[in-house]
Amino acid sequence: MLRVGLLGFGLAGRTFHAPLIQAAGLQLAAVVTSRANEVREVAADAAVLGSEQELLQRSDIDLVVVATPNLLHASQAQAALLAGKHVVVDKPLSVTAREARDLADLARQRGLMLAVFQNRRWDSDFLTVRKLIDSGDLGQLSAYRARWDRFRPVIPDRWKERPAQGNGMLYDLGSHLVDQALQLFGRPDWIQADVLRQRPGAAIDDAFEIVMGKGPLRISLAASSLAHRGDWRYVLHGSRAAFFKAGLDVQEDQLRANLSPGAAEFGIEPVGQSGRLVDGASGSETTVPTQRGTWTVFYAGVRRSIEQGLAPPVAAQEVAGMIEILEAALRSSSERRRIELG
C-alpha cells in the first residue's frame, strides 16, 4: 500500500485530502501539523510530525501531499521531488507559470509523478455542463458564464485574507473557474479583467470579473464576496438552446459534515437544484438531471499513475497554462486593457 505524508492539516488537508486519500486505498501515514488530536480523529495510526524536513527524511513515505498556504506550494513541492517523493499539490500549484513549468520539468527529470488538486473538474454541475456541451443540444455556443458568489462581509483572520503573493479571490476561486473554462474551450485568444477589493479593510482581492474571447465565443468568469444570494452558477447560450444552473456542488459540504466519500449519497445534489435547458425556438424548458460529483476520481488517478506509470489526473504542465491566464488577468486589471494571449 502506498504511504502518504500530508503537509498541512487545515481546511484543505483535513476536510478534502485526508478522506479522499483514504477512500482511494492509500495509507495516510504521517501529517505535519500542530493539531495532533485532530489527526488522531481521522487517522489514528498516522505519525504527527513537527516539520517538513522530518517528513521528507522518512524513507517509508511514497507520496507527499502539499496542503499549505499558496506561497509555500512551489518550494515545498520542489523539496519533496528532490527528496525522491511523488507529489500532489493543492491548487494553485504555484503563483507563477514559470514556477509551475520548472516543477513539471523537475518531476519529469526525476521520474516522479506530480499532480495538482484541481478537484472542481469533477464537480457535479461542471460535469453536467461538459456533458451538455458534448451532446450538441446547445448548438454552437456564443456565451459561457460561470460565477462563484459568496456573502462574507466580515473578513476572517486567516492566511487567505492576508497580503501575500498568490492570496486572494483570483488565485482561490479563479484557479477553478479558469481551469474549467480551459478544459472546455482551450486557450482563449485574449483576456480583459478587473481584479479588485470591495470589502472595507480587505487586504487582498475579494472579487473579480474576467471576460475572455475564443473566436466568436465570449467566456465570462466572476466571483464576489458580497453577493447575498448569488447569480446563476452557470449560464450557456447556444444557437439551439440555453442552459441555466444555480447552486453549488455538494461535495465540499458533505466532506465538512464528515460524510464518507464512499457513501451512496456522496456527490449527489438535491433534485430541486437541477439546471434548466431552454429551447431557443419554442421557449420550452426541460429539467436536466445533474451528474454525480466524483472528487474521488482524483486520488484514484493518482494511485494508478504511481502504480502503473500512467499520466497524472491533472498534470503540472497544463496547470501552468491556467496560471499564465491568472497572471494575464492581473496584468489586464492593473494596466486597464485587453491582453492578447496569442
C-alpha positions in Angstrom: 0.0 0.0 0.0 1.3 3.4 -0.9 2.1 5.6 2.1 1.2 9.3 2.1 2.7 12.2 4.1 0.4 15.2 4.3 1.9 18.7 4.7 -0.8 20.9 6.4 -4.0 19.9 8.3 -6.2 23.0 7.9 -9.4 23.0 5.9 -7.9 21.5 2.7 -5.7 18.9 4.5 -8.2 17.6 6.9 -11.6 18.1 5.1 -10.6 17.4 1.5 -7.3 15.5 1.2 -7.4 13.2 4.2 -10.7 11.5 3.5 -10.1 11.3 -0.3 -6.7 9.8 0.2 -8.1 7.1 2.4 -11.1 6.5 0.1 -8.6 5.7 -2.7 -7.0 2.9 -0.6 -3.9 5.0 0.2 -2.5 5.0 3.8 -2.2 8.4 5.5 1.0 7.6 7.3 2.2 11.0 8.5 1.0 14.5 8.9 3.0 17.7 9.5 0.8 19.8 11.8 0.4 21.1 15.4 -3.1 19.6 15.5 -2.2 16.2 16.8 -5.6 15.4 18.4 -7.4 16.3 15.1 -5.1 13.9 13.2 -5.9 11.1 15.5 -9.6 11.6 14.9 -9.1 11.0 11.2 -6.1 8.6 11.1 -5.3 7.1 14.4 -2.1 5.4 13.3 -0.6 8.4 11.4 2.6 9.9 12.8 2.3 13.6 13.7 5.5 15.4 12.7 6.7 18.9 13.5 8.4 19.9 10.3 8.6 19.4 6.6 12.2 18.2 7.0 11.1 15.3 9.3 8.6 14.2 6.7 11.0 14.3 3.7 13.7 12.4 5.6 11.3 9.4 6.1 12.1 6.5 3.7 8.6 5.0 4.2 6.7 7.9 2.5 5.9 7.4 -1.2 3.7 10.4 -1.8 3.8 13.9 -0.3 0.6 16.0 -0.4 1.1 19.7 -0.1 -1.9 21.5 1.5 -0.3 24.6 3.0 -0.6 28.3 2.2 -0.3 29.1 -1.5 3.0 30.9 -1.4 4.7 27.7 0.0 3.4 25.3 -2.6 6.2 25.6 -5.2 9.1 25.5 -2.7 7.6 22.5 -0.8 6.8 20.6 -4.0 10.3 21.2 -5.2 11.8 19.9 -1.9 9.6 16.8 -2.0 10.6 16.0 -5.6 14.3 16.4 -4.7 13.7 14.0 -1.8 12.5 11.4 -4.3 8.8 11.6 -3.4 5.8 11.7 -5.7 3.8 14.9 -5.1 0.3 16.2 -5.1 -0.1 19.9 -4.6 -3.4 21.7 -3.7 -4.3 24.3 -6.1 -2.8 26.7 -7.1 0.4 24.7 -7.9 2.4 27.9 -7.8 1.9 31.6 -8.0 3.7 31.9 -11.4 3.6 29.9 -14.6 7.4 29.8 -14.7 7.5 28.0 -11.3 4.8 25.5 -12.5 6.8 24.7 -15.6 10.0 24.3 -13.6 8.3 21.9 -11.3 6.9 19.9 -14.2 10.4 19.7 -15.7 11.9 18.6 -12.3 9.3 15.8 -11.9 10.0 14.5 -15.4 13.7 14.6 -14.9 13.3 12.6 -11.6 10.8 10.2 -13.0 8.3 11.1 -10.4 4.6 11.9 -10.5 3.4 15.5 -9.9 -0.3 16.1 -9.8 -2.4 19.2 -9.0 -5.6 19.0 -6.9 -8.0 20.8 -9.3 -10.9 18.9 -7.8 -13.5 21.2 -9.3 -13.1 19.3 -12.6 -15.2 16.7 -11.0 -18.0 18.9 -9.6 -21.5 17.7 -10.4 -22.6 20.9 -12.1 -19.4 21.2 -14.2 -19.7 17.5 -15.3 -23.3 18.3 -16.3 -22.2 21.3 -18.3 -19.5 19.3 -20.1 -21.9 16.5 -21.0 -24.4 19.0 -22.3 -21.9 20.8 -24.5 -20.6 17.4 -25.8 -24.2 16.3 -26.6 -24.7 19.2 -29.1 -28.0 20.1 -27.6 -27.0 23.7 -27.2 -25.8 24.1 -30.8 -22.9 26.5 -31.5 -22.0 28.2 -28.2 -21.9 32.0 -28.2 -21.6 32.7 -24.5 -20.4 30.8 -21.4 -20.8 32.4 -18.0 -19.7 31.0 -14.7 -19.9 32.7 -11.3 -18.9 31.8 -7.8 -20.6 34.2 -5.4 -20.4 34.3 -1.6 -21.7 36.7 1.1 -18.8 37.2 3.5 -18.8 40.8 4.5 -16.8 40.2 7.7 -13.1 39.5 6.9 -11.9 36.5 8.9 -8.5 36.3 10.4 -6.9 33.6 8.3 -3.9 33.3 6.0 -6.0 33.5 2.8 -7.1 37.1 3.7 -3.6 38.3 4.4 -1.4 40.1 1.9 0.9 37.7 0.2 1.6 36.7 -3.4 -0.9 34.2 -4.6 -3.5 35.0 -1.9 -6.9 36.5 -2.9 -10.0 35.5 -4.7 -8.4 35.3 -8.2 -5.9 32.6 -7.1 -8.5 30.9 -4.9 -11.8 30.6 -6.8 -10.3 31.9 -10.1 -8.0 28.9 -10.2 -11.1 26.7 -10.5 -13.2 28.8 -12.9 -10.3 29.4 -15.3 -9.3 25.8 -15.2 -12.8 24.7 -16.0 -13.0 27.1 -19.0 -9.7 25.9 -20.3 -10.9 22.3 -20.0 -14.0 23.1 -22.1 -12.6 25.5 -24.7 -8.8 25.5 -24.6 -6.6 28.6 -24.5 -8.5 31.9 -25.3 -7.4 34.5 -27.8 -7.5 37.4 -25.3 -8.5 38.4 -21.8 -9.8 41.5 -20.1 -10.1 41.5 -16.3 -11.0 43.6 -13.3 -9.5 42.2 -10.1 -10.5 44.3 -7.1 -11.2 44.8 -3.4 -14.7 45.6 -2.4 -15.0 44.9 1.4 -13.8 47.7 3.7 -10.4 46.7 5.1 -9.7 44.0 2.6 -6.0 43.3 2.2 -6.3 41.1 -0.9 -8.6 41.0 -3.9 -12.1 39.7 -2.9 -13.8 40.0 -6.3 -13.0 39.7 -10.0 -14.7 40.0 -13.4 -13.0 38.3 -16.3 -14.0 38.3 -20.0 -12.1 36.1 -22.5 -12.6 35.6 -26.2 -12.2 32.5 -28.3 -13.2 33.4 -31.8 -16.9 34.4 -31.6 -17.3 32.8 -28.2 -17.4 35.0 -25.1 -16.3 33.5 -21.8 -17.3 35.4 -18.6 -16.0 34.4 -15.2 -16.7 36.2 -12.0 -16.7 35.9 -8.2 -17.7 38.2 -5.3 -17.6 38.1 -1.5 -20.6 40.5 -1.3 -23.3 38.6 -3.2 -26.2 37.8 -0.9 -27.9 35.0 -2.9 -25.7 35.0 -5.9 -26.5 34.8 -9.6 -26.8 31.7 -11.8 -23.8 29.4 -11.3 -23.6 28.6 -15.0 -25.3 30.2 -18.0 -24.6 28.9 -21.5 -26.2 30.3 -24.7 -26.1 28.4 -28.0 -27.7 28.5 -31.4 -30.2 25.9 -30.4 -30.8 26.3 -26.7 -29.6 27.9 -23.4 -28.8 26.3 -20.1 -29.2 27.8 -16.6 -27.9 26.3 -13.4 -27.9 27.6 -9.8 -26.4 26.3 -6.6 -23.0 24.8 -5.8 -21.7 21.2 -5.9 -22.4 19.4 -2.7 -19.2 17.5 -2.1 -17.5 20.2 0.0 -20.4 20.5 2.3 -20.7 16.7 2.6 -17.0 16.4 3.5 -17.3 19.2 6.0 -20.2 17.2 7.6 -17.9 14.1 7.7 -19.8 12.1 5.2 -17.6 9.4 3.8 -16.6 9.7 0.1 -17.7 6.1 -0.2 -21.3 6.8 1.0 -24.1 6.1 -1.5 -25.3 9.7 -1.4 -21.8 11.3 -1.8 -21.7 13.7 -4.8 -25.5 13.6 -5.4 -27.1 17.0 -5.3 -30.8 17.7 -4.4 -33.2 17.2 -7.3 -34.5 20.7 -6.9 -31.1 22.1 -7.8 -31.2 20.7 -11.3 -30.5 23.0 -14.2 -32.9 24.0 -17.0 -32.5 23.7 -20.7 -34.5 26.3 -22.6 -35.2 25.6 -26.3 -34.3 28.6 -28.5 -37.2 28.1 -31.0 -40.1 27.2 -28.7 -39.0 28.6 -25.4 -40.0 25.3 -23.7 -38.0 24.3 -20.7 -36.6 20.9 -19.8 -35.0 19.9 -16.5 -31.5 18.5 -16.9 -30.5 15.8 -14.3 -27.3 16.7 -12.6 -24.4 14.3 -13.0 -22.9 12.8 -9.8 -19.9 14.7 -8.5 -16.8 12.5 -8.4 -13.9 14.1 -6.5 -12.9 10.5 -5.6 -11.6 10.2 -9.2 -8.6 12.4 -8.4 -6.8 10.2 -5.9 -7.8 7.0 -7.7 -6.0 8.5 -10.7 -3.0 9.4 -8.5 -2.8 5.9 -7.3 -2.9 4.5 -10.9 -0.3 7.0 -12.0 2.2 5.9 -9.4 1.5 2.2 -9.5 1.1 1.8 -13.3 3.2 4.7 -14.6 0.2 6.4 -16.2 -0.3 10.1 -16.6 -1.4 12.0 -13.5 -5.1 13.1 -13.3 -4.1 16.7 -13.5 -0.6 17.4 -14.9 1.6 20.3 -13.8 2.3 21.4 -17.4 -1.3 22.0 -18.2 -1.9 23.8 -15.0 1.0 26.2 -15.9 -1.2 27.4 -18.7 -4.0 28.2 -16.3 -1.7 30.1 -14.0 -0.5 32.1 -17.1 -4.1 33.2 -17.6 -4.3 34.3 -13.9 -1.1 36.3 -14.4 -2.6 37.9 -17.5 -5.8 38.8 -15.6 -3.7 40.6 -13.0 -1.8 42.5 -15.7 -5.0 43.4 -17.6 -6.5 44.7 -14.4 -3.5 46.8 -13.4 -3.0 48.2 -16.9 -6.7 48.6 -17.6 -6.5 47.0 -21.0 -7.2 43.8 -23.0 -4.3 41.4 -23.1 -3.8 39.4 -26.3 -2.8 35.8 -25.5 -1.7 34.6 -28.9 
